[in-house]
Structures are given as structure tokens and as C-alpha cells.
Amino acid sequence: MPKTNKDGSAKKSELPSTLKKSPAKAQRTFAKAHDSAAESYGEGERANRTAYSALKHSYEKVGDHWEAKDEKGPSDKKAAGTRGSKGETKGGVDANASKSHLYDVAKKLDIPGRSSMSKDQLVDAIEKANAKETRKKR
């Protein structure tokens, strides 16, 4: 089902819950990428993965919504590779961001023990906190 209206805006009723709380540009990015992928590959998981990949290039998940990244680019090792490449996705966390940026995100999410965490631990803690916030707000 198309995710965009005739004017190019995102159909809010068709968006995942985390995008409904996100900026209009993030909604359009996801919706247009999804519609294009659905045209090429058909509806389903591949179209959704493609849309999330496009979204993660410019946005990162913070709690139950998406925020614009300071710098565009792949968000984790999986996103930097090609289809079928090894590595894990980090659920919208910008794992390639600086440790200080990740610390700031962890602070927004009120993650305990963040000051003593390594960069990888911050990424994992943010991913876990994001999932918890999303579940709580549904």
C-alpha cells in the first residue's frame, strides 16, 4: 500500500509508530523510499528494509522517535556494507557517531552508568532504551 499522498506527503496512517512522532521530512524520506522500493520489489519486508535504510542515512532513533543526524551517512557496519554483508544493525542508533554524541543521546534517555561506558556499550544501551521507549509509547 502506498505510503505517500498524491502531493508527496506521508500518509500518517501508513507509517510505523516511531515515525508518526518524527519530523515531516523523516516521514517523507521513509514513505518515498518505501513506495519506490515497493514498485521495484513488491510490498513486503524488502521494501520496508529499504525504506528504513534510507531513513537511517539521515536520521537516528532517539527513544520513541527519529531525529536528524549531524552528518549524513551509514549508521552502522551493516548499513555501510552491501546487501547480504555481515554485521549487525543497531536498530537506528548511529553507531558511527562520536562517543560524546552517543553520551549526549544516552543522557537524553537517562541511561544510568553512561559516564563509565565504552562507545560500544553506549550504542547497546541506547538501542535497548530506544526499544523500551517504543514499547512503552505504543
N, CA, C and O atoms as a MOPAC input file, in Angstrom:
PM7 MOZYME 1SCF
protein

 N      0.84000 1    -1.17400 1     0.00000 1
 C      0.00000 1     0.00000 1     0.00000 1
 C      0.89500 1     1.25000 1     0.00000 1
 O      1.84700 1     1.31600 1     0.77800 1
 N      0.61400 1     2.21800 1    -0.83800 1
 C      1.45100 1     3.42400 1    -0.89100 1
 C      1.49000 1     4.16100 1     0.44200 1
 O      0.50000 1     4.22300 1     1.17200 1
 N      2.65500 1     4.71300 1     0.73400 1
 C      2.85000 1     5.43400 1     1.99000 1
 C      2.79400 1     6.94400 1     1.78600 1
 O      2.89000 1     7.70600 1     2.74900 1
 N      2.63600 1     7.38400 1     0.52100 1
 C      2.57500 1     8.82000 1     0.25500 1
 C      1.23500 1     9.20200 1    -0.36200 1
 O      0.58600 1     8.40100 1    -1.03500 1
 N      0.84300 1    10.44800 1    -0.11300 1
 C     -0.34500 1    11.02600 1    -0.74400 1
 C      0.04400 1    11.54800 1    -2.12700 1
 O      1.22300 1    11.55700 1    -2.48200 1
 N     -0.93900 1    11.97600 1    -2.89600 1
 C     -0.65900 1    12.49900 1    -4.23400 1
 C      0.24500 1    13.72300 1    -4.20600 1
 O      0.98300 1    13.96600 1    -5.16100 1
 N      0.19800 1    14.50500 1    -3.11700 1
 C      1.04200 1    15.69900 1    -3.01800 1
 C      2.46800 1    15.38500 1    -2.53400 1
 O      3.28500 1    16.29400 1    -2.38800 1
 N      2.76500 1    14.09700 1    -2.28600 1
 C      4.10800 1    13.69400 1    -1.86600 1
 C      4.29100 1    13.61700 1    -0.36600 1
 O      5.33900 1    13.17400 1     0.10600 1
 N      3.28500 1    14.04100 1     0.39800 1
 C      3.39800 1    13.95900 1     1.84900 1
 C      3.13900 1    12.52500 1     2.31000 1
 O      2.51800 1    11.73100 1     1.60300 1
 N      3.62100 1    12.21600 1     3.49300 1
 C      3.46700 1    10.86800 1     4.02800 1
 C      2.05400 1    10.64300 1     4.54700 1
 O      1.46100 1    11.53700 1     5.15000 1
 N      1.51300 1     9.44800 1     4.31400 1
 C      0.22100 1     9.06900 1     4.88500 1
 C      0.48800 1     8.60500 1     6.30800 1
 O      1.03500 1     7.52300 1     6.52100 1
 N      0.10600 1     9.41400 1     7.27300 1
 C      0.39400 1     9.09500 1     8.68000 1
 C     -0.18800 1     7.75300 1     9.09400 1
 O      0.40400 1     7.04700 1     9.91000 1
 N     -1.33800 1     7.39400 1     8.54300 1
 C     -1.97500 1     6.13000 1     8.92500 1
 C     -1.15900 1     4.92000 1     8.47300 1
 O     -1.34500 1     3.82100 1     8.99700 1
 N     -0.26900 1     5.10600 1     7.51900 1
 C      0.53100 1     4.00400 1     6.97800 1
 C      1.93800 1     3.92300 1     7.58300 1
 O      2.69200 1     2.99900 1     7.27600 1
 N      2.28700 1     4.87400 1     8.42900 1
 C      3.64300 1     4.93000 1     8.97100 1
 C      3.79100 1     4.11500 1    10.25100 1
 O      2.83400 1     3.96600 1    11.01100 1
 N      5.00400 1     3.58100 1    10.49000 1
 C      5.27600 1     2.93900 1    11.78500 1
 C      5.11400 1     3.96500 1    12.91700 1
 O      5.28200 1     5.16400 1    12.69700 1
 N      4.79400 1     3.49700 1    14.10300 1
 C      4.50100 1     4.40100 1    15.22100 1
 C      5.65300 1     5.34500 1    15.53500 1
 O      5.41100 1     6.49400 1    15.90800 1
 N      6.89600 1     4.89700 1    15.39700 1
 C      8.03300 1     5.76400 1    15.71300 1
 C      8.15500 1     6.91700 1    14.73100 1
 O      8.68400 1     7.97300 1    15.07600 1
 N      7.67600 1     6.72500 1    13.52600 1
 C      7.74100 1     7.80100 1    12.53500 1
 C      6.59400 1     8.79300 1    12.68600 1
 O      6.72600 1     9.95000 1    12.28500 1
 N      5.49300 1     8.36800 1    13.24600 1
 C      4.36700 1     9.27600 1    13.45400 1
 C      4.75200 1    10.40600 1    14.39900 1
 O      4.15400 1    11.48100 1    14.35200 1
 N      5.75000 1    10.17200 1    15.26100 1
 C      6.19900 1    11.16100 1    16.24400 1
 C      7.44900 1    11.89400 1    15.77600 1
 O      8.06800 1    12.62500 1    16.54800 1
 N      7.81800 1    11.70200 1    14.52700 1
 C      9.07100 1    12.23800 1    13.98600 1
 C      8.81000 1    13.40100 1    13.03500 1
 O      7.66900 1    13.62500 1    12.62900 1
 N      9.87000 1    14.15100 1    12.67200 1
 C      9.69300 1    15.29000 1    11.76100 1
 C      9.09600 1    14.87100 1    10.40300 1
 O      9.27000 1    13.73800 1     9.95500 1
 N      8.40100 1    15.80100 1     9.77700 1
 C      7.75400 1    15.53600 1     8.48600 1
 C      8.76200 1    15.07700 1     7.43800 1
 O      8.43800 1    14.21900 1     6.61600 1
 N      9.96900 1    15.62400 1     7.44500 1
 C     11.00000 1    15.23500 1     6.47200 1
 C     11.36600 1    13.76400 1     6.64900 1
 O     11.54900 1    13.05200 1     5.66200 1
 N     11.47400 1    13.30300 1     7.88700 1
 C     11.77000 1    11.88700 1     8.14600 1
 C     10.62400 1    11.01500 1     7.63000 1
 O     10.85600 1     9.95400 1     7.05000 1
 N      9.40200 1    11.46400 1     7.84500 1
 C      8.23800 1    10.72000 1     7.37100 1
 C      8.24200 1    10.61200 1     5.84500 1
 O      7.99600 1     9.54200 1     5.28900 1
 N      8.52600 1    11.74400 1     5.16900 1
 C      8.57100 1    11.73900 1     3.69400 1
 C      9.69600 1    10.84700 1     3.18100 1
 O      9.51100 1    10.11000 1     2.21200 1
 N     10.86100 1    10.90900 1     3.82300 1
 C     12.00200 1    10.09000 1     3.40200 1
 C     11.62800 1     8.62100 1     3.43800 1
 O     11.85300 1     7.89300 1     2.47100 1
 N     11.05600 1     8.18200 1     4.55300 1
 C     10.65100 1     6.78800 1     4.69300 1
 C      9.58100 1     6.42500 1     3.66600 1
 O      9.69200 1     5.41200 1     2.97500 1
 N      8.54500 1     7.25800 1     3.57300 1
 C      7.40600 1     6.95400 1     2.70800 1
 C      7.80700 1     6.87700 1     1.23600 1
 O      7.40400 1     5.95200 1     0.53000 1
 N      8.59700 1     7.84100 1     0.77300 1
 C      9.00200 1     7.83400 1    -0.63800 1
 C      9.93300 1     6.66400 1    -0.94900 1
 O      9.82100 1     6.03700 1    -2.00300 1
 N     10.84700 1     6.37500 1    -0.03200 1
 C     11.74100 1     5.23300 1    -0.24100 1
 C     10.94900 1     3.93300 1    -0.25500 1
 O     11.22900 1     3.04000 1    -1.05500 1
 N      9.96400 1     3.82400 1     0.62900 1
 C      9.13600 1     2.61600 1     0.67000 1
 C      8.35300 1     2.44400 1    -0.62700 1
 O      8.31800 1     1.35500 1    -1.20000 1
 N      7.72800 1     3.52300 1    -1.08400 1
 C      6.92800 1     3.43600 1    -2.30700 1
 C      7.79200 1     3.05800 1    -3.50800 1
 O      7.38300 1     2.25100 1    -4.34200 1
 N      8.97000 1     3.63400 1    -3.59200 1
 C      9.88100 1     3.31500 1    -4.68800 1
 C     10.32600 1     1.85000 1    -4.61500 1
 O     10.36100 1     1.15300 1    -5.62900 1
 N     10.66100 1     1.40000 1    -3.42100 1
 C     11.10000 1     0.00600 1    -3.24600 1
 C      9.94900 1    -0.96400 1    -3.52100 1
 O     10.16100 1    -2.02800 1    -4.10100 1
 N      8.74700 1    -0.60600 1    -3.11300 1
 C      7.59200 1    -1.47400 1    -3.34800 1
 C      7.32100 1    -1.60300 1    -4.84800 1
 O      6.91100 1    -2.66200 1    -5.32200 1
 N      7.55300 1    -0.51600 1    -5.58700 1
 C      7.41000 1    -0.55800 1    -7.04700 1
 C      8.42300 1    -1.51900 1    -7.66200 1
 O      8.09800 1    -2.26400 1    -8.58600 1
 N      9.63200 1    -1.50000 1    -7.15500 1
 C     10.70700 1    -2.33900 1    -7.69100 1
 C     10.64100 1    -3.78100 1    -7.21900 1
 O     10.79900 1    -4.70700 1    -8.01500 1
 N     10.40500 1    -3.97600 1    -5.90700 1
 C     10.49800 1    -5.31400 1    -5.31200 1
 C      9.16500 1    -5.90200 1    -4.89800 1
 O      9.09100 1    -7.09100 1    -4.58600 1
 N      8.10300 1    -5.09500 1    -4.88700 1
 C      6.82200 1    -5.54300 1    -4.37700 1
 C      6.70200 1    -5.20300 1    -2.90200 1
 O      7.69800 1    -4.91800 1    -2.23700 1
 N      5.47300 1    -5.23400 1    -2.39500 1
 C      5.24100 1    -4.95000 1    -0.97600 1
 C      5.89500 1    -6.02500 1    -0.12800 1
 O      6.02800 1    -7.17300 1    -0.55300 1
 N      6.29400 1    -5.65000 1     1.05800 1
 C      6.81200 1    -6.64500 1     1.97800 1
 C      8.08600 1    -6.23000 1     2.67300 1
 O      8.45000 1    -5.05500 1     2.71800 1
 N      8.75600 1    -7.23600 1     3.21700 1
 C      9.92900 1    -6.99900 1     4.04800 1
 C     11.03500 1    -6.24200 1     3.32900 1
 O     11.65200 1    -5.35200 1     3.91400 1
 N     11.29600 1    -6.57600 1     2.07500 1
 C     12.38600 1    -5.91000 1     1.35600 1
 C     12.10800 1    -4.41600 1     1.16500 1
 O     13.02000 1    -3.59800 1     1.28500 1
 N     10.88200 1    -4.06400 1     0.87600 1
 C     10.51900 1    -2.64600 1     0.73600 1
 C     10.68000 1    -1.92400 1     2.07200 1
 O     11.15300 1    -0.78800 1     2.11000 1
 N     10.28700 1    -2.58000 1     3.17400 1
 C     10.44500 1    -1.97700 1     4.49600 1
 C     11.91800 1    -1.80900 1     4.85800 1
 O     12.31000 1    -0.76200 1     5.37300 1
 N     12.73800 1    -2.82600 1     4.59700 1
 C     14.17600 1    -2.72500 1     4.89700 1
 C     14.81400 1    -1.59800 1     4.10800 1
 O     15.64600 1    -0.86000 1     4.63500 1
 N     14.43000 1    -1.46100 1     2.85100 1
 C     14.96900 1    -0.40000 1     2.00100 1
 C     14.58000 1     0.97100 1     2.53200 1
 O     15.40400 1     1.88500 1     2.56100 1
 N     13.33400 1     1.11800 1     2.95100 1
 C     12.86000 1     2.40100 1     3.48200 1
 C     13.58600 1     2.75800 1     4.77900 1
 O     13.97700 1     3.90900 1     4.97100 1
 N     13.76500 1     1.78600 1     5.66200 1
 C     14.50000 1     2.05100 1     6.90800 1
 C     15.95300 1     2.38800 1     6.62300 1
 O     16.53900 1     3.23100 1     7.30200 1
 N     16.53400 1     1.74600 1     5.63600 1
 C     17.92000 1     2.04300 1     5.27300 1
 C     18.05700 1     3.49400 1     4.81500 1
 O     18.99600 1     4.18700 1     5.21000 1
 N     17.13100 1     3.94800 1     3.99300 1
 C     17.14700 1     5.34300 1     3.52600 1
 C     16.96200 1     6.30000 1     4.70400 1
 O     17.62800 1     7.33300 1     4.77800 1
 N     16.07300 1     5.96100 1     5.61100 1
 C     15.80900 1     6.79300 1     6.78100 1
 C     17.05200 1     6.89200 1     7.66200 1
 O     17.40900 1     7.98100 1     8.11100 1
 N     17.71200 1     5.75900 1     7.91100 1
 C     18.88200 1     5.71800 1     8.79500 1
 C     20.07700 1     6.47800 1     8.23200 1
 O     21.00700 1     6.80200 1     8.97000 1
 N     20.06300 1     6.76300 1     6.94700 1
 C     21.15800 1     7.52100 1     6.34900 1
 C     21.16800 1     8.96300 1     6.86900 1
 O     22.23200 1     9.57200 1     6.98600 1
 N     20.00000 1     9.50400 1     7.17600 1
 C     19.88800 1    10.90000 1     7.60500 1
 C     19.33000 1    11.08500 1     9.01200 1
 O     19.41000 1    12.18200 1     9.56500 1
 N     18.77000 1    10.03500 1     9.59800 1
 C     18.12100 1    10.13400 1    10.90400 1
 C     18.59100 1     9.01600 1    11.82200 1
 O     19.01400 1     7.95400 1    11.36700 1
 N     18.50900 1     9.27900 1    13.13600 1
 C     18.81600 1     8.26200 1    14.12700 1
 C     17.64800 1     8.16400 1    15.09700 1
 O     16.94200 1     9.14200 1    15.34200 1
 N     17.45600 1     6.97200 1    15.64100 1
 C     16.35800 1     6.75900 1    16.56500 1
 C     16.79000 1     7.20500 1    17.95700 1
 O     17.83900 1     6.79900 1    18.45600 1
 N     15.97400 1     8.03800 1    18.56700 1
 C     16.21700 1     8.51500 1    19.92800 1
 C     14.92500 1     8.29500 1    20.69800 1
 O     13.94900 1     9.02400 1    20.51700 1
 N     14.92800 1     7.29100 1    21.55100 1
 C     13.71200 1     6.95000 1    22.29100 1
 C     12.65900 1     6.39000 1    21.36100 1
 O     12.88700 1     5.38300 1    20.69000 1
 N     11.50200 1     7.04000 1    21.31900 1
 C     10.38600 1     6.53400 1    20.51400 1
 C     10.17800 1     7.31200 1    19.22100 1
 O      9.10500 1     7.23500 1    18.62400 1
 N     11.20200 1     8.07100 1    18.77300 1
 C     11.06600 1     8.84700 1    17.53700 1
 C     12.42700 1     8.95300 1    16.83800 1
 O     13.43800 1     8.47700 1    17.35500 1
 N     12.43900 1     9.57900 1    15.66600 1
 C     13.65500 1     9.74700 1    14.86700 1
 C     14.04700 1    11.21900 1    14.84500 1
 O     13.19300 1    12.09600 1    14.71600 1
 N     15.35500 1    11.48600 1    14.97300 1
 C     15.88800 1    12.84700 1    14.91900 1
 C     16.95900 1    12.92300 1    13.83500 1
 O     17.64100 1    11.93800 1    13.55100 1
 N     17.10000 1    14.09900 1    13.23600 1
 C     18.09800 1    14.29200 1    12.18600 1
 C     19.50000 1    14.08900 1    12.75100 1
 O     19.80400 1    14.53000 1    13.86000 1
 N     20.35100 1    13.41600 1    11.97500 1
 C     21.74400 1    13.22300 1    12.37500 1
 C     22.53400 1    14.47800 1    12.04200 1
 O     22.15700 1    15.24200 1    11.15400 1
 N     23.63200 1    14.68600 1    12.76100 1
 C     24.51200 1    15.82900 1    12.48400 1
 C     25.16500 1    15.68200 1    11.11400 1
 O     25.31300 1    16.65900 1    10.38100 1
 N     25.55500 1    14.45000 1    10.77300 1
 C     26.18000 1    14.17500 1     9.47800 1
 C     25.49600 1    12.98100 1     8.84400 1
 O     25.26500 1    11.96500 1     9.49900 1
 N     25.17300 1    13.10900 1     7.56500 1
 C     24.53400 1    12.01300 1     6.84600 1
 C     25.55200 1    10.90800 1     6.60000 1
 O     26.75000 1    11.16600 1     6.48300 1
 N     25.06400 1     9.68700 1     6.52300 1
 C     25.93000 1     8.55800 1     6.23200 1
 C     25.40700 1     7.29900 1     6.89200 1
 O     24.42500 1     7.34200 1     7.63300 1
 N     26.06500 1     6.17000 1     6.62300 1
 C     25.61100 1     4.91000 1     7.20300 1
 C     25.65400 1     4.96500 1     8.73100 1
 O     26.53500 1     5.59800 1     9.31200 1
 N     24.70600 1     4.30600 1     9.36600 1
 C     24.59600 1     4.38700 1    10.81200 1
 C     25.33100 1     3.26600 1    11.54800 1
 O     25.57600 1     3.37600 1    12.75000 1
 N     25.68200 1     2.20200 1    10.84800 1
 C     26.39100 1     1.09700 1    11.48400 1
 C     27.11200 1     0.27600 1    10.42300 1
 O     27.00100 1     0.56700 1     9.23200 1
 N     27.84800 1    -0.74700 1    10.84700 1
 C     28.63200 1    -1.55500 1     9.90200 1
 C     27.74600 1    -2.21800 1     8.86000 1
 O     28.12100 1    -2.29700 1     7.69000 1
 N     26.59600 1    -2.68800 1     9.26100 1
 C     25.67000 1    -3.34500 1     8.33500 1
 C     25.21400 1    -2.36900 1     7.25000 1
 O     25.15500 1    -2.72800 1     6.07400 1
 N     24.89500 1    -1.14900 1     7.63900 1
 C     24.42700 1    -0.15000 1     6.68500 1
 C     25.52800 1     0.29600 1     5.72700 1
 O     25.24400 1     0.70300 1     4.60100 1
 N     26.77300 1     0.22200 1     6.16500 1
 C     27.89400 1     0.62400 1     5.31700 1
 C     28.19800 1    -0.42400 1     4.25200 1
 O     28.81700 1    -0.10900 1     3.23600 1
 N     27.77100 1    -1.66100 1     4.47200 1
 C     28.04200 1    -2.74000 1     3.52700 1
 C     27.00600 1    -2.82500 1     2.42900 1
 O     26.17200 1    -1.93700 1     2.25800 1
 N     27.08100 1    -3.91100 1     1.69300 1
 C     26.12500 1    -4.17300 1     0.62200 1
 C     25.10800 1    -5.20100 1     1.08700 1
 O     25.23300 1    -5.75600 1     2.17800 1
 N     24.12300 1    -5.45000 1     0.27900 1
 C     23.09400 1    -6.42700 1     0.61900 1
 C     23.75300 1    -7.76800 1     0.92300 1
 O     24.56800 1    -8.26400 1     0.14500 1
 N     23.39600 1    -8.33600 1     2.04500 1
 C     23.94800 1    -9.62300 1     2.43600 1
 C     25.27200 1    -9.51800 1     3.18300 1
 O     25.85500 1   -10.53900 1     3.54500 1
 N     25.75500 1    -8.30500 1     3.41800 1
 C     27.02900 1    -8.16000 1     4.12000 1
 C     26.87100 1    -8.53600 1     5.59100 1
 O     25.77600 1    -8.48800 1     6.15000 1
 N     27.98400 1    -8.90600 1     6.19400 1
 C     27.95700 1    -9.30800 1     7.59800 1
 C     27.91400 1    -8.08000 1     8.48400 1
 O     28.18600 1    -6.96400 1     8.04200 1
 N     27.57500 1    -8.29800 1     9.71900 1
 C     27.47700 1    -7.21600 1    10.68500 1
 C     26.06300 1    -7.12600 1    11.20200 1
 O     25.12600 1    -7.66400 1    10.61200 1
 N     25.92900 1    -6.43700 1    12.31400 1
 C     24.61200 1    -6.28400 1    12.92600 1
 C     24.10900 1    -4.86200 1    12.75500 1
 O     24.87700 1    -3.90200 1    12.80000 1
 N     22.81900 1    -4.75100 1    12.56000 1
 C     22.20100 1    -3.42800 1    12.57500 1
 C     22.02000 1    -3.03100 1    14.03000 1
 O     21.86900 1    -3.89400 1    14.89600 1
 N     22.03500 1    -1.77100 1    14.29900 1
 C     21.91500 1    -1.28800 1    15.67400 1
 C     20.57700 1    -0.60600 1    15.92200 1
 O     20.47000 1     0.24900 1    16.80100 1
 N     19.56700 1    -0.97300 1    15.16100 1
 C     18.20800 1    -0.51000 1    15.42800 1
 C     17.99600 1     0.98900 1    15.34100 1
 O     17.18400 1     1.54800 1    16.07700 1
 N     18.71800 1     1.63600 1    14.45200 1
 C     18.54000 1     3.07000 1    14.27400 1
 C     19.49900 1     3.92600 1    15.07100 1
 O     19.50300 1     5.14800 1    14.92700 1
 N     20.32500 1     3.29600 1    15.92300 1
 C     21.33000 1     4.05000 1    16.67900 1
 C     22.47400 1     4.36900 1    15.72200 1
 O     22.91800 1     3.49900 1    14.97300 1
 N     22.94800 1     5.59900 1    15.74200 1
 C     24.06400 1     6.00000 1    14.87600 1
 C     25.36800 1     5.52600 1    15.51900 1
 O     26.05200 1     6.29600 1    16.19300 1
 N     25.70300 1     4.25800 1    15.30400 1
 C     26.88600 1     3.64400 1    15.91300 1
 C     28.18400 1     4.25900 1    15.39200 1
 O     29.23600 1     4.07400 1    16.00400 1
 N     28.13200 1     4.97500 1    14.29100 1
 C     29.32300 1     5.62100 1    13.73500 1
 C     29.53600 1     7.02700 1    14.29800 1
 O     30.51900 1     7.68500 1    13.95600 1
 N     28.63500 1     7.48900 1    15.14800 1
 C     28.75600 1     8.81900 1    15.74600 1
 C     29.87700 1     8.81300 1    16.78700 1
 O     30.34400 1     7.75400 1    17.20700 1
 N     30.29200 1     9.99100 1    17.18800 1
 C     31.35100 1    10.10900 1    18.19800 1
 C     30.82800 1     9.63200 1    19.55300 1
 O     29.62200 1     9.58500 1    19.79400 1
 N     31.76700 1     9.28200 1    20.42400 1
 C     31.38600 1     8.84500 1    21.76600 1
 C     30.66500 1     9.95700 1    22.51500 1
 O     29.73000 1     9.69300 1    23.27100 1
 N     31.09700 1    11.21100 1    22.30900 1
 C     30.44300 1    12.32000 1    23.02100 1
 C     28.99800 1    12.50000 1    22.54300 1
 O     28.11800 1    12.83300 1    23.33800 1
 N     28.75300 1    12.28000 1    21.24400 1
 C     27.37400 1    12.36200 1    20.73700 1
 C     26.53400 1    11.24500 1    21.35600 1
 O     25.40700 1    11.47300 1    21.79600 1
 N     27.09000 1    10.04700 1    21.38300 1
 C     26.36300 1     8.91900 1    21.96700 1
 C     26.09000 1     9.16300 1    23.45200 1
 O     25.02300 1     8.81400 1    23.95800 1
 N     27.05500 1     9.76100 1    24.14200 1
 C     26.86400 1    10.10300 1    25.54800 1
 C     25.69700 1    11.08400 1    25.69800 1
 O     24.86900 1    10.93200 1    26.59600 1
 N     25.63400 1    12.08400 1    24.82300 1
 C     24.54200 1    13.06400 1    24.87200 1
 C     23.18400 1    12.40500 1    24.65000 1
 O     22.20500 1    12.74300 1    25.31500 1
 N     23.13300 1    11.45900 1    23.70600 1
 C     21.87800 1    10.72800 1    23.46000 1
 C     21.52200 1     9.90400 1    24.69700 1
 O     20.36400 1     9.87200 1    25.11200 1
 N     22.51500 1     9.24200 1    25.28100 1
 C     22.28600 1     8.43500 1    26.49000 1
 C     21.78500 1     9.32300 1    27.63200 1
 O     20.95500 1     8.90000 1    28.43600 1
 N     22.29100 1    10.54100 1    27.69500 1
 C     21.85900 1    11.49000 1    28.72700 1
 C     20.38700 1    11.85500 1    28.51400 1
 O     19.61200 1    11.90300 1    29.46900 1
 N     20.00000 1    12.11600 1    27.23700 1
 C     18.59400 1    12.41500 1    26.91600 1
 C     17.67700 1    11.28700 1    27.36000 1
 O     16.56200 1    11.51500 1    27.82900 1
 N     18.17800 1    10.05400 1    27.20100 1
 C     17.37600 1     8.87800 1    27.52200 1
 C     17.51700 1     8.46900 1    28.99000 1
 O     16.91800 1     7.48700 1    29.42900 1
 N     18.31700 1     9.23500 1    29.74500 1
 C     18.53500 1     8.99700 1    31.17200 1
 C     19.03500 1     7.57300 1    31.45100 1
 O     18.51400 1     6.87800 1    32.32300 1
 N     20.04900 1     7.15800 1    30.69700 1
 C     20.63200 1     5.82500 1    30.85500 1
 C     21.61400 1     5.86700 1    32.03200 1
 O     22.57200 1     6.63900 1    32.00800 1
 N     21.38200 1     5.04700 1    33.05400 1
 C     22.28200 1     5.04900 1    34.21500 1
 C     23.64200 1     4.43900 1    33.86600 1
 O     23.72900 1     3.52100 1    33.05000 1
 N     24.69500 1     4.95600 1    34.48800 1
 C     26.04300 1     4.43300 1    34.28900 1
 C     26.69900 1     4.85100 1    32.99400 1
 O     27.75500 1     4.32600 1    32.64300 1
 N     26.10300 1     5.78100 1    32.27800 1
 C     26.60300 1     6.16400 1    30.95300 1
 C     28.00900 1     6.74400 1    30.97800 1
 O     28.75700 1     6.58600 1    30.01400 1
 N     28.38000 1     7.41200 1    32.06400 1
 C     29.69500 1     8.07200 1    32.10800 1
 C     30.85100 1     7.08000 1    32.13100 1
 O     31.96800 1     7.43100 1    31.75300 1
 N     30.60600 1     5.86800 1    32.56000 1
 C     31.68100 1     4.87900 1    32.60400 1
 C     31.61700 1     3.87100 1    31.45400 1
 O     32.39000 1     2.91300 1    31.43100 1
 N     30.71200 1     4.07700 1    30.51000 1
 C     30.53700 1     3.12800 1    29.40000 1
 C     31.48400 1     3.42300 1    28.24900 1
 O     31.85000 1     4.57100 1    27.99600 1
 N     31.87400 1     2.34800 1    27.55300 1
 C     32.64600 1     2.48200 1    26.31200 1
 C     31.67900 1     2.87500 1    25.19300 1
 O     30.46500 1     2.88600 1    25.39600 1
 N     32.20400 1     3.19000 1    24.04100 1
 C     31.36500 1     3.56900 1    22.89600 1
 C     30.41300 1     2.43100 1    22.53000 1
 O     29.22300 1     2.66200 1    22.31600 1
 N     30.93200 1     1.20500 1    22.45800 1
 C     30.08000 1     0.06300 1    22.11500 1
 C     28.99900 1    -0.17300 1    23.16800 1
 O     27.86800 1    -0.52300 1    22.83200 1
 N     29.34700 1     0.01900 1    24.43700 1
 C     28.35900 1    -0.15200 1    25.49800 1
 C     27.27300 1     0.92300 1    25.40700 1
 O     26.09800 1     0.64700 1    25.64900 1
 N     27.67300 1     2.15200 1    25.05600 1
 C     26.68800 1     3.22500 1    24.87500 1
 C     25.72000 1     2.87900 1    23.74900 1
 O     24.50900 1     3.04500 1    23.89300 1
 N     26.25700 1     2.39600 1    22.62100 1
 C     25.40800 1     2.02000 1    21.48400 1
 C     24.39700 1     0.96300 1    21.91200 1
 O     23.20700 1     1.08700 1    21.62300 1
 N     24.86600 1    -0.07900 1    22.60300 1
 C     23.96900 1    -1.15000 1    23.04100 1
 C     22.92500 1    -0.64600 1    24.04100 1
 O     21.75900 1    -1.03300 1    23.97200 1
 N     23.34500 1     0.21700 1    24.96700 1
 C     22.41600 1     0.75600 1    25.96300 1
 C     21.36100 1     1.65200 1    25.30800 1
 O     20.19200 1     1.61800 1    25.69000 1
 N     21.77700 1     2.45100 1    24.32200 1
 C     20.82700 1     3.32000 1    23.60800 1
 C     19.84100 1     2.46800 1    22.81500 1
 O     18.64000 1     2.74100 1    22.81700 1
 N     20.34000 1     1.45000 1    22.14500 1
 C     19.45800 1     0.55500 1    21.38500 1
 C     18.41300 1    -0.06900 1    22.30800 1
 O     17.23500 1    -0.13600 1    21.95800 1
 N     18.83800 1    -0.51900 1    23.47200 1
 C     17.92500 1    -1.13400 1    24.43600 1
 C     16.91100 1    -0.10600 1    24.96300 1
 O     15.72200 1    -0.40600 1    25.07500 1
 N     17.38400 1     1.10100 1    25.28200 1
 C     16.48900 1     2.15400 1    25.78100 1
 C     15.47800 1     2.58200 1    24.72000 1
 O     14.31500 1     2.84000 1    25.03000 1
 N     15.92900 1     2.65700 1    23.46100 1
 C     15.01400 1     3.00000 1    22.36300 1
 C     13.89100 1     1.98000 1    22.25600 1
 O     12.72200 1     2.34400 1    22.12500 1
 N     14.25000 1     0.69700 1    22.31100 1
 C     13.24500 1    -0.36500 1    22.20200 1
 C     12.25200 1    -0.27400 1    23.36500 1
 O     11.04700 1    -0.44700 1    23.17900 1
 N     12.76500 1    -0.00300 1    24.55100 1
 C     11.89600 1     0.11100 1    25.73500 1
 C     10.93200 1     1.28500 1    25.59700 1
 O      9.74300 1     1.15300 1    25.88800 1
 N     11.44500 1     2.43900 1    25.15000 1
 C     10.59800 1     3.62900 1    24.95500 1
 C      9.52300 1     3.36900 1    23.90000 1
 O      8.36900 1     3.76300 1    24.07100 1
 N      9.90300 1     2.71500 1    22.82200 1
 C      8.95500 1     2.42600 1    21.74100 1
 C      7.83800 1     1.51500 1    22.25900 1
 O      6.66100 1     1.76000 1    21.99600 1
 N      8.21200 1     0.47100 1    22.99100 1
 C      7.19800 1    -0.43700 1    23.54500 1
 C      6.26200 1     0.31000 1    24.49000 1
 O      5.04900 1     0.10300 1    24.46200 1
 N      6.82300 1     1.17100 1    25.31900 1
 C      6.05000 1     1.89800 1    26.32300 1
 C      5.04800 1     2.86500 1    25.67500 1
 O      3.95400 1     3.05900 1    26.20600 1
 N      5.40400 1     3.46700 1    24.54600 1
 C      4.56900 1     4.50300 1    23.91200 1
 C      3.55000 1     3.94400 1    22.93200 1
 O      2.72600 1     4.70000 1    22.41900 1
 N      3.57900 1     2.67100 1    22.66000 1
 C      2.62400 1     2.09200 1    21.70000 1
 C      1.25600 1     1.94200 1    22.27700 1
 O      0.34600 1     1.47100 1    21.59400 1

